[in-house]
Amino acid sequence: EDTGISVTGVLKMTGVSPNIIIGSGSLLDTGTHNIGIGTEALGFESRLTGATYNIGIGYQAGKDLIGLSKGDKNIFIGFGAGKNVTNASDNVIIGGVDAPSDTDDNQLMLASGDGTSVWLSGNSKNNIGVKTTTFDGTVDGYIAIGNGTEPSAHTDDQIYIGSKDASTTSESTLSLFCEEDPESSTDWTMSHRMKVWINGTEYYIALDAV
């Protein structure tokens, strides 16, 4: 029975304030307080020149991190997670996906292991993206939703909220799919109207300006 510890590749604890390094080609003793676990994780071939308090777990997780003027407190977990990030701090990249920018701080990516599905993204202005990583430069604290595919039927006790192109303009608008269908009514007085998708049918929402 094997009761010992078997190590293949490189296992090192380095520096005055140690790094923890497991895996060949991971960071060398150039930054401090970093954890690199996996082949070529965190600053492959000693690129990690001054970064601190980073975590890279997985093959090539955070591989290109340099840490020249910044590059601290990043979390990269997964196959190739955030491998494009070079000089950035405070990013959280989980799953097999690159960060939207290699130099921006405070980015969020939550993706599948192979990166084909990206469930959430985020940026330094507290925005959250669903099926998008693109945000207007002035927006702060919003949820952005990229165009998707609406369900074919409702699901009990929940609603779906999404984005879908209007039928006449190819410009995205709000899409709702609810358990309850809209009720017909003739009691409308409106000054404006806006198109939305509800349960697969495009409607005008009647608006009365204040």
N, C-alpha and C positions, 0 to 999 in steps of 0.2 A: 504494500500500500504506500502510495506517495504522500507523505505528510509534510514535505518541504516546500520551499518557494523556488519556482523555476523562472528564470529571466532570460529572454532571448532578445538580442539587440543591445540597447543602451539603457542603463539605469544609473542616473547620476543625481546627486544633490550638491549644488555648487554655490559659490559666492559667500560673502559675509552674511547676507540675508538670503538664505538658500532659495533656489528654484527647485522644483520637482520635475524631473525629466524622465519619461519612460518612452522609449521608441527611437529607432535609428533616424538620424537626420533632424531630430527636434532641436529646439533652441539650445545654444551653448551658454556659457556663463557671462552673458553680456547685460541682461536685465536682472531685476530682482523681484522676489516674491511672486514669480510666475509658476503656473502649473501647465506643463505640456505633456499630454499622454497620447501617443499614437505616432506612427511614422510621419516625419516632416511636419509635426504639429508645432505651431508658434515659431515664426521666424526661422524658417528652414535655412540651414547652413549659416548660422550665426548672423542672420539679418537683423535680429532683435537687439538693436544697439542700446536702447535706453528705456524701454517700456517696462512698466511695473504692474503688479496685481492683475495679470491677465490669466484667463483659463482657456485652454484649447484642448478639447478631447475629441479624438477621431483622426483618421487619416487626413493629413493636410489641413486640419482645422486651424484657421488663422495663419496659414503658411507664409503669406507675404508681409506680415506685420513687421514694421521697421521700428517705429517709435523714436523719431528724430526730435520733433518739437512736442509731440504728445504720443498717444498710443497706450493709454493706461485703462485698467478696469474694464476690459472687453471680456465677453463670454462667448466662446465659439464651441458649439457642441454638435457633432455629427460629421459625416463623411464630407470633407471639403467645405465645412461650414465657414463662411466668411473668409475664404482663402484669398479673396481679392483685396481685403482691407490692408492698407499700407501704413497710414499715419493718421489714426483716428482713435477716439476714446469713447468709453461708456456705451458700446454697442452690444446688443444681445442678438446673436444669430444662432438659431436652433434648426437643424435639418441640413440637407445637402444642397445648400443654395448660397450664392454670393450676396453680399450687401448691395443695396441700390447704388451706393457711392463708396469708393475706396478711401475717401478722406473725410467724410462727414461724421459727426459725433451723434450719439444718442439715437441710433437706428435700431429698429426691431424687425426681425424676420422670423416667422414661425412657419416651417415648411415640413414636408414629408422627407423621409430619409434620402430619397433620390432627387429631391428638389422639384419634382414635376407638379406637385400641388403646394401652393403657397396660401396658407389660411389667413394669416394676418401680417401686416407690415406697419411700421410706425416711424415717425421722425422726431426731431428735436423740439418741434412745436406742438407736441402732445396730440398729433393727429394719428388716427388709426385708419388703415386701408384694408378693405376686403376686395380681393381680386384686383388690386392695383398697388403700385408702389410710387405713384406720381401724385404730387400735391402742389397746388398753387403756392407761390412763395409767400403770400400774405396770410394764408389761412392758419388758424391756431385753434386747437381743441375741437376739431370736427372729425366725423367719420366719413370717409370717401368710399364709395361702392362702385366698382367697375361693372360694365354690362355683363349680365349672366343669362342663364336659361331658366325660365320660370317652370314651376312644377306642373305636372299634368293634372293633378288633383289636390284638393286640400288635405291637410293632416289635422286630425282632431286636436282641439285645445291648443292651437298655436297659429301664428301667422308667419308669412314669408315677406321680407322686405328686400327689394333689390332695385336694380337699375336696368332700364330697357329703352331702346330707341323708339321715339314716336313714329307712327306709321307714315306720316306725311313729310317729316323733316330729317329723318336719320340723326336726330339729336336726342341724347338720353334724357329720360324723365323718370320720375318715381314709379316703381312697379310694386303693387301689393297683391298678395294672394291670401285670401282669408277663408275661414271656415264658413262664415255667413256671407251671403250674396247681398249686393246693394239693393235697396228698395226703390221702386219707381216713384216719382213725385212730379207734380206740376206746379208746386208752390215755390217757384224760384224767382227771385229778383236779383240780378247780378250786374256788377259794373265791369268785372273781369272774369276770365276763365282760364284754366290751365289743364293740359292733358296729363292724365295718369293712367297706368295700367292696373286694373283690379281683376283678379281671377281670369286673366287671359283676354279680357276685353278692355279696349281703350275708352276712357270716359273723359268728359270735361268736369273738372271741379268748379263749381260756381263760387265766385268770390265777390264780396261787397266791400269796397274800399272804405277804410275808416276816415 
